[in-house]
């Protein structure tokens, strides 16, 4: 199991959002723009960055688990 695919898709989606915002932002000049940036865009960017970091950390742990368990057989059902 690798988390690279999901992390890549999430990262690409964030980059797409930011690119589209860069092309939209200069044309939106009212109070709703400020509200959107403060209440939606900035929190979304921060939460996405935090999620990407958490995914990266989880991926390291999964790789470590795989390495530690390589060659061992485990009965997850507790049978003999």
BELMO-V279389 format. One record per residue. N is the residue number from 1. SS is DSSP state (H for helix, E for strand, C for the rest). PHI is phi as a letter, one per 40 degrees, with the letter a starting at -180 (none if undefined). PSI is psi in radians with two decimals (* if undefined). Layout:
BEGIN
n=[N N]
ss=[SS SS]
phi=[PHI PHI]
psi=[PSI PSI]
END
This chain:
BEGIN
n=[1 2 3 4 5 6 7 8 9 10 11 12 13 14 15 16 17 18 19 20 21 22 23 24 25 26 27 28 29 30 31 32 33 34 35 36 37 38 39 40 41 42 43 44 45 46 47 48 49 50 51 52 53 54 55 56 57 58 59 60 61 62 63 64 65 66 67 68 69 70 71 72 73 74 75 76 77 78 79 80]
ss=[C C C H H H H H H H H H H H H H H H H H H H H H H C C C C C H H H H H H H H H H H H H H H H H H H H H H H H H H H H H H H H H H H H H H H C C C C C C C C C C C]
phi=[none b c d c c c c c c c c c c c c d c c c c d c c d c c b b a c c c c c c c c c b c c c c c c c c c c c c c c c c c c c c c c c c c c c c c d g c b b c c c g c c]
psi=[2.23 2.51 0.07 -0.72 -0.86 -0.72 -0.73 -0.75 -0.74 -0.75 -0.75 -0.68 -0.72 -0.74 -0.68 -0.80 -0.82 -0.67 -0.73 -0.59 -0.70 -0.59 -0.39 -0.69 -0.77 -0.35 -0.04 1.84 1.06 -3.13 -0.50 -0.54 -0.83 -0.78 -0.74 -0.80 -0.81 -0.72 -0.38 -1.08 -0.92 -0.85 -0.67 -0.75 -0.76 -0.77 -0.64 -0.73 -0.72 -0.70 -0.73 -0.69 -0.73 -0.71 -0.73 -0.74 -0.72 -0.66 -0.69 -0.78 -0.73 -0.73 -0.70 -0.76 -0.79 -0.76 -0.75 -0.53 -0.06 2.25 -0.19 2.54 2.33 2.43 1.78 -0.20 -0.02 0.26 2.86 *]
END
